[in-house]
Amino acid sequence: MRVANNVLVASMVTAMGLVACGGKTATTTTSAVGGSLPKVAAKEDLAYLPVNSDVVATIDAAGMRNSALYGRFAPKLLGEISNEMGEFKKRCGFDPMDKLSALTVGVRPSASSDKIPAGVVVVHGFAESDLNKCYESLSAEEKSEGHIRKEGATWLMGDNEMSVAVGFISADTMVAVIEAGATQLTAADFAKALATEGSVLSSPGFAAAWAGTPKGQARFLINAASTWFNDARSAMPGAKLLSGGISVTSEITGSIAFAFDTADHAKALADQFAPFIGILEANMGVKAKLTQEGERVLMDAQVPGDAADKLIKGM
């Protein structure tokens, strides 16, 4: 089970840790349950995410990896998961950080655990043939325990804390369905997760919020009513949504937007943040701008390369 956990953690941390380029499309070519996979040709990645996702994030991993700053910040950013990445490479024969091109994540707190998310991750860049060989080898090693098994073309992994169903919708596009608890997911659960109905795109509220999310190589949208946001909510009364976009080139640029229920709550946050804007530029070399537009507060930041180096060294 240790090996299964290491590979599972590496797979999921790769997905969750880099955060995929929304709008990519995929064509269904693989059957999840003996040929019964629903037809979902040319569905964009967001269409796979559950409508009740509290956090939605996308990342253009290839774009970030090709940036001038990536080589400098990646070791710091990925330091805590290096062991899992090493185990993944040892068992699967490739470095997931080199292969990952984009991913899309839609998760919420599990009913049984706030620490383990439930939801869907769409990963681009891992070859189906490579992962099939990897999982087949691990399944043979742990046959007596049964923590890695296959139903049709769907790989199922789990233990008493979490369960994951993994399948491919194209030769290099993987979908992982994650759930907490001892109840194990099935191939039917995976197929159901690919259905168009009930995705975030079926929610007019999500569509409007995502359209207003700042652009960037990495984008995120967080429901402030989520239990994951409990600690921060007391400092931001009235918060409804938190969204942002970040891009990495020879510098780091980003925007974070806060949406509130009233303009007064938005003004309270803007007044609270305002004194720190000058401090960021004077002490850290970060160029920042804070604006309030009704119920919305927007903070834009530009971190030049030399200032980024200082931030990275301080991580």
C-alpha positions as CSV (number, residue, x, y, z in Angstrom):
1,M,0.0,0.0,0.0
2,R,2.9,2.4,0.6
3,V,3.9,2.2,-3.0
4,A,0.3,2.8,-4.1
5,N,0.0,5.8,-1.8
6,N,3.3,7.3,-3.1
7,V,2.2,7.1,-6.7
8,L,-1.3,8.2,-5.9
9,V,0.0,11.2,-4.0
10,A,2.4,12.0,-6.7
11,S,-0.3,11.9,-9.3
12,M,-2.7,14.1,-7.3
13,V,-0.1,16.5,-5.9
14,T,1.2,17.0,-9.4
15,A,-2.4,18.0,-10.4
16,M,-3.3,20.0,-7.3
17,G,0.1,21.6,-6.8
18,L,0.6,23.2,-10.2
19,V,-2.9,24.3,-10.7
20,A,-4.4,23.8,-16.3
21,C,-5.3,25.7,-19.0
22,G,-9.1,26.1,-19.2
23,G,-10.7,25.8,-22.6
24,K,-8.6,22.8,-23.8
25,T,-10.7,20.2,-25.6
26,A,-10.6,16.4,-25.5
27,T,-12.2,13.7,-27.6
28,T,-13.3,10.5,-26.0
29,T,-11.4,7.5,-27.3
30,T,-11.3,5.1,-24.3
31,S,-14.0,3.0,-22.8
32,A,-14.5,3.2,-19.1
33,V,-16.7,0.1,-18.7
34,G,-16.5,-2.3,-21.5
35,G,-17.4,0.1,-24.2
36,S,-20.2,2.0,-22.4
37,L,-18.4,5.3,-21.9
38,P,-20.7,8.3,-22.7
39,K,-19.9,10.2,-25.8
40,V,-18.3,13.5,-24.8
41,A,-16.4,14.6,-27.9
42,A,-14.7,18.0,-27.8
43,K,-15.8,18.9,-24.3
44,E,-13.8,21.6,-22.7
45,D,-12.1,20.7,-19.4
46,L,-14.4,22.8,-17.2
47,A,-17.3,20.7,-18.4
48,Y,-16.0,17.7,-16.4
49,L,-16.0,19.6,-13.1
50,P,-18.9,19.0,-10.6
51,V,-21.4,21.8,-10.3
52,N,-20.8,21.9,-6.5
53,S,-17.1,22.6,-6.8
54,D,-16.0,25.1,-4.1
55,V,-12.6,25.7,-5.8
56,V,-12.0,25.7,-9.5
57,A,-8.4,26.2,-10.8
58,T,-6.7,26.0,-14.2
59,I,-3.0,26.0,-15.0
60,D,-1.0,26.3,-18.2
61,A,1.9,24.2,-16.8
62,A,3.8,24.1,-20.0
63,G,3.7,27.9,-20.3
64,M,5.0,28.3,-16.8
65,R,7.7,25.7,-17.3
66,N,9.0,27.6,-20.3
67,S,9.3,30.9,-18.5
68,A,12.6,32.4,-17.5
69,L,11.7,32.3,-13.8
70,Y,10.5,28.7,-13.6
71,G,13.9,27.1,-13.0
72,R,14.5,29.5,-10.1
73,F,11.2,29.1,-8.2
74,A,10.3,25.4,-9.0
75,P,12.8,23.8,-6.6
76,K,11.4,25.9,-3.7
77,L,7.8,25.4,-4.7
78,L,8.1,21.7,-5.2
79,G,10.6,20.9,-2.4
80,E,8.0,19.4,-0.1
81,I,6.7,16.9,-2.7
82,S,10.1,15.9,-4.1
83,N,10.0,12.5,-2.5
84,E,6.6,11.7,-4.0
85,M,7.9,12.9,-7.4
86,G,11.0,10.8,-7.1
87,E,8.9,7.7,-6.2
88,F,6.6,8.4,-9.2
89,K,9.5,8.7,-11.5
90,K,11.1,5.5,-10.1
91,R,7.9,3.5,-10.5
92,C,6.5,5.0,-13.7
93,G,9.6,5.8,-15.6
94,F,9.0,9.5,-16.3
95,D,9.0,12.8,-14.4
96,P,5.4,14.0,-14.1
97,M,6.6,17.6,-13.7
98,D,8.3,17.4,-17.1
99,K,5.3,15.8,-18.9
100,L,2.5,17.8,-17.4
101,S,1.2,20.4,-19.9
102,A,-2.0,21.6,-18.4
103,L,-4.6,20.7,-15.8
104,T,-8.0,21.8,-14.5
105,V,-9.3,21.2,-11.0
106,G,-12.7,21.3,-9.4
107,V,-12.9,20.3,-5.8
108,R,-14.9,20.7,-2.6
109,P,-14.5,19.5,1.0
110,S,-15.5,15.9,1.3
111,A,-18.5,15.1,3.5
112,S,-16.2,12.9,5.6
113,S,-13.1,15.0,5.7
114,D,-12.2,18.7,5.3
115,K,-8.6,17.7,4.7
116,I,-9.2,15.4,1.7
117,P,-10.9,17.0,-1.3
118,A,-13.6,15.5,-3.4
119,G,-14.0,16.4,-7.1
120,V,-12.4,16.0,-10.5
121,V,-8.9,16.7,-11.9
122,V,-8.3,16.8,-15.6
123,V,-4.6,16.3,-16.5
124,H,-3.0,16.9,-19.9
125,G,0.4,15.5,-20.9
126,F,0.6,12.0,-19.3
127,A,0.6,9.3,-22.0
128,E,-2.1,6.6,-21.4
129,S,0.4,3.9,-22.4
130,D,3.0,5.1,-19.8
131,L,0.5,5.2,-16.9
132,N,-1.1,1.9,-17.9
133,K,2.3,0.2,-17.7
134,C,3.0,1.9,-14.3
135,Y,-0.4,0.9,-12.8
136,E,-0.2,-2.6,-14.2
137,S,3.2,-3.1,-12.5
138,L,1.9,-1.7,-9.2
139,S,-1.2,-3.7,-9.3
140,A,0.8,-6.9,-9.8
141,E,3.0,-6.0,-6.8
142,E,0.0,-5.3,-4.5
143,K,-2.3,-8.0,-5.9
144,S,-2.9,-9.5,-2.4
145,E,-4.0,-6.1,-1.0
146,G,-6.1,-4.9,-4.0
147,H,-5.5,-1.2,-3.5
148,I,-4.8,-0.8,-7.2
149,R,-7.2,-2.6,-9.6
150,K,-8.7,-2.2,-13.0
151,E,-12.4,-2.3,-14.1
152,G,-12.6,-2.1,-17.9
153,A,-10.3,0.8,-18.8
154,T,-10.6,2.5,-15.5
155,W,-8.0,2.3,-12.8
156,L,-9.2,2.4,-9.2
157,M,-7.0,3.2,-6.2
158,G,-7.7,3.8,-2.6
159,D,-7.6,2.9,1.1
160,N,-9.6,3.6,4.2
161,E,-9.1,7.4,3.8
162,M,-9.6,8.1,0.1
163,S,-10.5,6.7,-3.3
164,V,-9.5,7.7,-6.8
165,A,-10.8,6.5,-10.2
166,V,-8.6,7.3,-13.1
167,G,-9.3,7.0,-16.8
168,F,-8.3,8.5,-20.1
169,I,-10.4,10.6,-22.5
170,S,-7.7,10.8,-25.1
171,A,-4.2,9.4,-25.5
172,D,-2.7,12.0,-23.2
173,T,-5.6,13.4,-21.3
174,M,-6.4,11.9,-17.9
175,V,-9.4,12.4,-15.7
176,A,-9.2,11.6,-12.0
177,V,-12.3,11.5,-9.7
178,I,-11.4,11.9,-6.0
179,E,-13.5,11.1,-3.0
180,A,-12.7,10.7,0.7
181,G,-13.8,7.9,3.0
182,A,-13.5,4.1,3.0
183,T,-16.2,3.6,0.3
184,Q,-14.4,2.9,-2.9
185,L,-15.2,4.5,-6.3
186,T,-16.1,2.3,-9.2
187,A,-15.8,2.5,-13.0
188,A,-19.4,3.5,-13.1
189,D,-18.6,6.5,-10.8
190,F,-15.9,7.5,-13.2
191,A,-18.2,7.3,-16.2
192,K,-20.8,9.3,-14.4
193,A,-18.3,12.0,-13.7
194,L,-17.8,12.5,-17.5
195,A,-21.5,13.4,-18.0
196,T,-22.2,16.9,-19.2
197,E,-25.2,17.5,-17.0
198,G,-24.3,18.8,-13.5
199,S,-21.0,20.4,-14.4
200,V,-19.9,23.9,-13.4
201,L,-20.8,25.1,-16.9
202,S,-24.5,24.3,-16.2
203,S,-24.4,27.1,-13.5
204,P,-25.2,30.6,-14.7
205,G,-23.6,31.9,-11.5
206,F,-20.3,30.1,-12.2
207,A,-20.2,31.2,-15.8
208,A,-20.5,34.9,-14.8
209,A,-18.0,34.5,-12.0
210,W,-15.5,32.7,-14.2
211,A,-15.9,35.3,-16.9
212,G,-14.9,37.9,-14.3
213,T,-11.9,35.9,-13.0
214,P,-8.6,37.7,-13.8
215,K,-6.7,36.1,-16.7
216,G,-3.4,34.3,-16.4
217,Q,-1.4,31.1,-16.9
218,A,-2.9,30.0,-13.6
219,R,-6.5,31.0,-12.7
220,F,-8.6,30.2,-9.6
221,L,-12.1,30.8,-8.3
222,I,-13.0,30.1,-4.7
223,N,-16.4,30.1,-3.1
224,A,-15.9,32.1,0.1
225,A,-18.9,30.2,1.7
226,S,-16.8,27.0,1.7
227,T,-15.7,25.5,5.0
228,W,-12.2,25.7,3.6
229,F,-12.6,29.5,3.9
230,N,-13.7,29.5,7.6
231,D,-10.5,30.9,9.0
232,A,-10.2,33.8,6.5
233,R,-13.9,34.7,6.6
234,S,-13.7,36.4,10.0
235,A,-11.1,38.9,8.5
236,M,-13.3,39.5,5.4
237,P,-16.9,39.7,6.5
238,G,-19.4,39.6,3.6
239,A,-16.9,37.9,1.2
240,K,-18.7,35.9,-1.5
241,L,-15.9,35.0,-4.0
242,L,-12.2,35.1,-4.3
243,S,-10.6,34.8,-7.7
244,G,-7.3,35.5,-9.3
245,G,-4.9,35.0,-12.3
246,I,-1.1,34.7,-12.2
247,S,1.4,34.6,-15.1
248,V,5.1,33.8,-15.0
249,T,7.5,35.1,-17.7
250,S,10.7,37.0,-16.9
251,E,8.6,38.5,-14.1
252,I,5.5,37.6,-12.1
253,T,2.2,39.4,-12.8
254,G,-1.1,38.7,-11.1
255,S,-4.5,40.0,-10.1
256,I,-6.7,39.0,-7.2
257,A,-10.4,40.0,-7.0
258,F,-12.6,39.9,-3.9
259,A,-16.4,40.0,-4.4
260,F,-18.5,41.0,-1.4
261,D,-22.2,41.2,-0.6
262,T,-22.2,45.0,-0.1
263,A,-20.0,47.9,-1.2
264,D,-19.5,48.7,2.5
265,H,-17.8,45.3,3.1
266,A,-15.7,45.9,0.0
267,K,-14.6,49.3,1.2
268,A,-13.7,47.8,4.6
269,L,-11.3,45.4,3.0
270,A,-9.9,48.1,0.6
271,D,-9.2,50.4,3.6
272,Q,-7.6,47.5,5.5
273,F,-5.3,46.6,2.6
274,A,-4.4,50.2,1.4
275,P,-1.5,50.8,3.9
276,F,0.3,47.7,2.7
277,I,0.4,48.7,-1.0
278,G,3.2,51.2,-0.4
279,I,5.1,48.8,1.9
280,L,5.1,46.2,-0.9
281,E,6.8,48.6,-3.3
282,A,9.2,50.2,-0.8
283,N,10.4,47.0,0.9
284,M,9.9,44.3,-1.7
285,G,10.1,46.0,-5.0
286,V,6.6,44.9,-5.9
287,K,4.5,47.3,-7.9
288,A,0.9,47.0,-6.7
289,K,-2.4,48.8,-7.3
290,L,-5.6,48.5,-5.2
291,T,-9.0,49.6,-6.6
292,Q,-12.6,49.3,-5.4
293,E,-15.5,49.1,-7.8
294,G,-18.8,48.8,-5.9
295,E,-18.9,45.3,-4.2
296,R,-15.6,44.3,-5.8
297,V,-12.0,44.9,-4.7
298,L,-9.2,44.3,-7.2
299,M,-5.5,44.1,-6.4
300,D,-3.0,44.1,-9.3
301,A,0.7,43.2,-8.7
302,Q,3.8,43.1,-10.8
303,V,6.9,41.5,-9.5
304,P,10.0,42.2,-11.6
305,G,12.6,39.5,-12.0
306,D,15.1,40.8,-9.3
307,A,12.3,41.3,-6.8
308,A,11.0,37.8,-7.6
309,D,14.5,36.4,-6.9
310,K,14.4,38.0,-3.4
311,L,10.9,36.5,-2.8
312,I,12.0,33.1,-3.9
313,K,15.1,33.2,-1.6
314,G,12.9,34.1,1.3
315,M,10.4,31.2,0.8
